[in-house]
Amino acid sequence: MTLRDLMLETGIAPNTMTRIRKNKYVSLEILEKFCQVLKCDFKDVIGFIESVDESHEKS
């Protein structure tokens, strides 16, 4: 399945796909649509990468 096919199957807007490609926030509702179409679980489409917040680092 191509990204275009996924977009058409889920009915999400092109700008949402752009947000995903740029690692920007998308709602859980969008991820749920992906999981329904792909017949998978959230853990199969997302991952957690801890960001380093320099303002909270110890000196």
N, C-alpha and C positions, 0 to 999 in steps of 0.2 A: 504494500500500500504506500503510495506517495503521500507527501505532506498535503498536496492539493486534494487527493482523494479523502484524506482524513478530515480536511477542512470542510469538504462538501458533505461527507457523511455525518459530521457532528453539527453542521450548520453554524459554525463559528465564523466570525468576521476575519477578513484578511489582516486587519491591524492586530488582532489577537495573535495570529501566527507570527507576526513580526515581533510582538512582545516576547513570545516564547523563544524565538531565535536569538533575541538579545538578552536572554536570561532575566527578563523583567517579571514583575508580579502578574500572575493570572489567578483567577478565583478557583476555589475548589469545585465549583459548578462546572467550569471548563474542563478540569481534570477528570471529573466524574463522566462527562460526555466522552472523553477519550477512552476511559476504562470500559464504558459500555460498548463502544464500537469495537475496541480491540479485544474485548472479553478478557480483561486482566484486572489486576489490583493496583491501588495507588503506588505501592512500592515498586511496581514494574515501570512506571512512567516518571517518577520523581526521585530525587536524591537530595541529601543534605550535605552542603559544604559550608563549614563554619567559616565565617568571615572574621578577619582580625580587625578589631576596633582599637586603633592606636591610642585613643584617648583613655582607654581603660587598662593599658599595659602597665606592668610594674616597672619602675625605674631600676 
